[in-house]
Amino acid sequence: MEYTVTPISPVETQVNVTVPAEEASAALTAAVALYRTKADIKGFRKGKVPASLIESRFKKEITGEAANELVNAHINQIMGELSVAPLSRIDVGETTLVKGEPMAYTFRFEHAPEFDLPDYKGLTIDQEEVKVADADIDAVIERLRRNLAEVTPISEDRQPADGDVVTVSFEAFENDQPIPGVRAENFELTLGEGQALPDFEDLVKTVTAGDEGEGQMSFPADFVNTQLAGKSVTMKVAVHAIKERVLPEIDDEMAKKAGNFESVAKMREAITDSYTRSREDLHRAAAQKKLLDGLLDNIDFPLPPSAVKRQLAQMLEEYVTRLERQGKSLQSTGKTVEELEKELTPQAEEMVKAQIFLASVALKENLSVSPQELDAVFYRMASQSGQDVVQIKRYYEEANLLPIVRDRLLADKAADCIYAHAQVNTVPTKEPNAEGTHE
């Protein structure tokens, strides 16, 4: 096998491959032999079917598989010799395999451009000091109290209020006809936490336990269900139960329930340590980003279109998912997909530029990712999602997503390397101004 490499652009390369007739014929012979072992043809025992019969009956399948085997073997060999990591799917041109004749084909792929790395060591950066206020720790403890609160039925006969947990059934009507899909039985809702539309919560607050009520409610114009967006409907509700959250006292007993702490003091100490580490990580990440932004501002290189397209698609998906979690739709924003793509493209380009730069730093520093480090990522995913770690890893392997995870870890290591070799100056934490932003 021989090949020639032709640059198409700074980020795309074409390889022309020529396979001698002897190698092409050998691949066909091997494919025929494989088919002989598994072919089931009437009148012949398995493995005893004449090769000529196998070749004539399964000609299309045999030539296709033999060509694929050759192409895959060649591409792996060539990519290894070129020491280039493709950033896109490898596109293979038409391949024709004929016994006794040489085979020729081409393949193309996108890759990172060549560029001169700037001096990324010995930089200077300011990093905010960590300042933990008592109010910050108090807020964490208050959240723990709410998580440990007991939900008990109220004894008094009253209407529900903010903070109460209510069990309700509801159904929406338009022109005295029920609206399909807008009903629920024994739905549990905590009032005052934005879990439902304000009009719906206001209606629920007018009904005592065991009673029913109805009223008009309007759906916002940007409601995720476009069939209801902007509409006013009649909502009928039945309140089955009203429960209140009884918060525990902040004492040693609560500390034990919250995390098996010996006392409130020990709980507060542990929360302070955790909060401090979290803020340190946050300030460190901000300093790393400033270092990276400064480096990227001083270099320029072309970006692989497919990498930008892939990053943009991921950002669009995440944007739409966030909207749906808020009960909204892309249509509710007044933007088309095309307009959103145009808006997000500069950010996608910056992210791809950063990825390519950090990959180059990782290569220069001989950074690598061990199998154990990859496994740690999947264990974290499993812990956060409650899924089986083996299934998660198998999904990433079958979807060919392992290189993406590995590249992300390498980028993190490269950013850590730049930070480790920087002069980091600790500066006072910026206090928020009246508008809530930092000066």
N, C-alpha and C positions, 0 to 999 in steps of 0.2 A: 504494500500500500504506500502510495506517495501522495503528498498534498502540498498545496501552495496557499499562502495566507494573503488576502487582499483587504486592506482597510477600506471600508465604505465611508466611514466618518470617524471622528475622534471617539465615538461611543458605539460603533457598530463594525463588526468584522465579518467577512465572508471567507469560507474555507472551501477550496475546490479539491475534491478527493478523486484519485484514480486507483482502481483496484485491478490488478493483473488478472488475466483469464484463469490462471491456475488457482488463485485464491478464491475467485468467484465460483469456479466449478467445485472446489473442495467444500465450500459452504453449502452448495446444493446437494452434494453427495451426503454430507452429514445430516441435512434435513430429511433426505429420503430415508436414511438409516433409522432416524428417529421415528418417522411415520411407520416404517415396517414393524417396529416393536409394538405399536399400539393399534394398527389398522385391523379392522375386523371385516374381512371380505369372505363371502360365502364360497366354500369350496377349498379354502386354504386355512391352515392352522396359523394362529397368531405368530408373527415373526418369520413366517415361511413364504409370505407373499413375494413374488418376483419384484425386484426393484423397478423394472421397466413398467410393470402394471401400476405400482404405487406412484411413479413419476407421472404417468399419463392421467390417472384418475384424480390425483390431488395436486396437479401442476400449479394451479393458481395459489393454493394455500402454501405449498412448499416454497415456491419462489418468493412469496410475500414474507414468510417467516425467515427464510435464509437471508433475504435482503435486510430485514430489520436487525437480525443478529449481527450481520457485518457492520451495518451503520452504527449501531449502539457500541460495538466494540471499538470501532475506529474513533468515534467521538470521544469516548472515555480516554483513549490513548492520546489523541491529539490535544484535548483540553489539558491533560496532565503535562504534556510536553510544552504547551504554550504558557502554562502557569497563569491562566486567566480564569476568573470566576464569572460566569455569565450572570447578568442581572435580569434576564428575561428567558422566556421559553426558547429553546433552540429550534429554529425553523429549518426543516430539511426539505430540499427540493425533490423533484421527481426522481425516483430510482427505478431502473430497469435492469433486472438480472437475467441474463441468458447464458445457458451452459456453453462453455468454450469461448466466451467473449469477455473482454474487459468491461468493467462497470465504472461509470463515472457519475458523480453527484456533487451537489454543493449544500452547505448549510450556513446559516447566519445566526448571530447572537449579539445582544447588546451587553456592554460591559462598562466598567468605570473608566473615565478618561485618564490619561496620563497628565500629571501636573506636578509642579515643584512644591513640596511641603514647606510651609513657612517654619521658622524657629518657634516651636511650641513649648519649649522648656525655659524656665527662668523668668516667666511672666509675673507681673504683680497684680493682685486683685484685692479689693476690699470685701470683707465678709462681716455681716452684722453679728454682734454678740448675742448670746441667748439670754433673754430676760423673761423669767416666769413670774407672773403676778399671782397673788393669792386668789384673785377673782377667777383666773384661769383654772386653778385647781378646784375651786368651789363649784365651777360650772360642770366639771367632769364628775364630781361627787354627786351633784344634783341629777345628772343623767343616770348614774348608778342607782340612785334612790328611785327614779321613775321605773327603771328596769326591774327593781325588786318590789315595786308596789303591789299590794294585794288588790284585786278587783272584786268588790263585794256588792251585792244588791243593796240599793238604798231602802231604808225603812219608811221614810216619809213619802207622802203622796204629793209629788211635785213634777213639774216639767223638767226635761233634761237641760243641762247647761254645759258650757265649755269645760272640757276635762272629763266629762262623763263618757262612759262606754255604753252605747245603746245597741240593742238588737232590734232591727227593723225589717219589715217587708215593704216593698214599694212597687208601683207600676205607673207608667206614664200613659196619658190619653191625649188624643187629638181629635176634636170634633166627636167626642164621646166614644171614640174607638181606640182600643189599646194599641200602642205602638210596639210592633214586634221587636223583641230583643231588649226592651227597656223595662225590665222587671227583675226582682230578686226576692228570695225568701230567706228570712232569718240571717240577714246581712249584719255583721258586727262593724261598728263604726265608732271611732273616738272623735268627739266633737272638739272643734277649735284648733285642730292640727292641720287643716287644709287637705284632709283626705277626700273630701267631697266638695261639690260646688257650693258657694255661700248660700244661694237661694234654697238649695236642698237642706242644708243644715238649719237654716232659719225656719223652714217648715217643720222639721223634726222637733225643734225646740218648743213648738206650740202644742205638742201632743204629749199627754201624760201616759205612763205605762199602762198597757191594757186597752188603750183607746186608739182610734183611727182619726185621720184628718186629711185634708186635701187643700191644695192651693196652686196658684200659677207660679211657674218658675221658667226662667229664660236661660237658654244655653248661650255661652259666649260665641262670638262670630268665628273665633279660631278653635272651636271645639274639635277634638280629634275625629269624632263621628260627623262627617260632613252632612249627613242626612238630618242631623239635629242642630247643626251650627246655626246660630242666630234665631232659632225658633223659640216660641213661647208655648209651653204645654201645661196640661193639668196633671199634677203629680198627686197620687194617693199614697199615703203612708200609714203603716200600722206599727206602733212602738210596743214591742213585746216585753222588753225589760230595760231597766236603767241601772247601771252599775257605776260606782265611783272608785277612783284609785285612792287607796289609803297608803300614803307614803310612810316608810319606816323612819324611826328616829335615827339620827346619825350617831351611832354608838358602836361599841365593840362587837355587838351581835350582828349589826349590819355589815361591819367590816369583814366579819367571818363569812357571811353569806356572799359578799361581793367578790371575794377572791381568796378566802381562807386566810385573811390577815389576822395577826394577833390582836391588833387594836386599831383604833381610828388613826393614831399617830403613824403606825406602820403602813396603813393604807394610804395615808396622805403622802408619806415618804416615797412609796412605790409609784404612786401616780405622778409625783413631781419628777422622779427619775425618768419615767417613761415619757412624760411631756417634754422634758429637757432634751432627751435623745431625739424625739420627733422634731423639735424646733431646730436642733443642730443639723439634722439631715436636710431640713427645709432650707436653711441658710446656706448649707454646703452646696445643695443643688442649684440655688440661685447664683452662687459664685461661679460654679462650673459653667452655667449657661452664659454668664457674662464673659468668661474666658473664651468659650466656644464662639460666641457671637463676634467678639473682637477679632478672632482668627479668621472667621469666614468673611468678614468685611474686607479683608486684605487679599483674598484670593478669588479667582474666577475661572470657571471651567464649564464646558457644555454638560448638560444633564441627559441621561438616557430617557427618551420619551416614555417607554413602557414603565420605567420605575416611577416616574412622576404620575402616570396614569393610574398605576396600582395604588400609590399613596393617596391620590385624590379620591379614588373609589372607597378606600377605607375611611377617610375623613367624612365623606358624604354619608356613609352608612352609620357612623357614630353620631353625626349631627341629627339624622332622622330618628335614631333610637332615643336620643336625649329628648327630642320633641315629644315623642310618643309617651315617654315616662311622665311628661308634664301634662299629658292629656291633649296634646296639640298635634297638628299635622303640618307637613311641608307647605301644603296649600294655604294653611292659615297664616303663614308668614308673608304671603303675597309674592313669594319668589318662585320662579321656575327652577327646574333642575339645572338648566343651562346657566341661569344667572348665579345660582349658588356655586356651580363649578368655577365660573369666572372669578367669583369672590374668593374662593378657597385656593385657587391655583398658586398664587404667590407663596402662601404658607406651605403648600405641598412641595413646591420647588425648594424652599428653604430647608425643609426636613430631609429631602433627598440629598441635597448638597451636604448637609451635616453628616448624614449616614455615610456618604462616600468619603468625606474627609476623615471621619473617625475610623473607617475601615482601613484607610491608608496608614494612619497612625498605628493601628493595631498590627498591620503587616510589618511596618518598619521596626516596631518594638518586639516582634516575634511573640505576640500575645496569642493565647490559645484558650479554648474552652474544653474542659474535661467532660467525659460522660457523666460523672458525678454532679457537676454543675448543671448540666442539662436536666438530670433527674430531679435536682432540687427545685427547678422551675416548675416541673410537672407536679411535684408534691405540694408546692404552694397553691397551684391552680386547684388541685383536688381538695385541699383544705378549705379554700375559699368558696368553692362551688358545691362541695359535698358529693362530687362525682368520684368514680373509681380512678385511681392514678394510672392503672394499666390501660384502661379504655381511653383516657386522655392522650397518653403517649402513643397508643396505636393509631388514634385519629391523626395526630400530627405526622406520624411516619407515613401513613397511607396517603395523606393529602400533600405530601412532600413539603411540609411546613417547618421541618427541623432546621433547614438552613436559615430561615427567618429568625427563629428563636436564637440560634447560635450567633447570627450577625448582631442581634440586639445585645446579647451578653458581651460580645467583643467591643461594641460601641461603648457600652458602660465602662469596660475595662480601660479603653483608650481615654475616655473622659477622666477617669480616676487617675490615669498616668499623667495627664496634663496638669491636673490639680495637684498631684503629689509633688511635682517639680516646680510649682509656682510659689512665689512669695506671698503668703496670705496675711493681710493686715486686718486685725479685728477692729471694727468701728462700732460706735454706739447704735443701738436699735433705733430705727426711725419711728417716731411717735405718730399716730394717726392724727390728721387735722380735723377740723370741724365737719368736713365733708366725708370723713371716714377713710380717706386715702392717705398714703404716707408721703411726707414731704422729703 
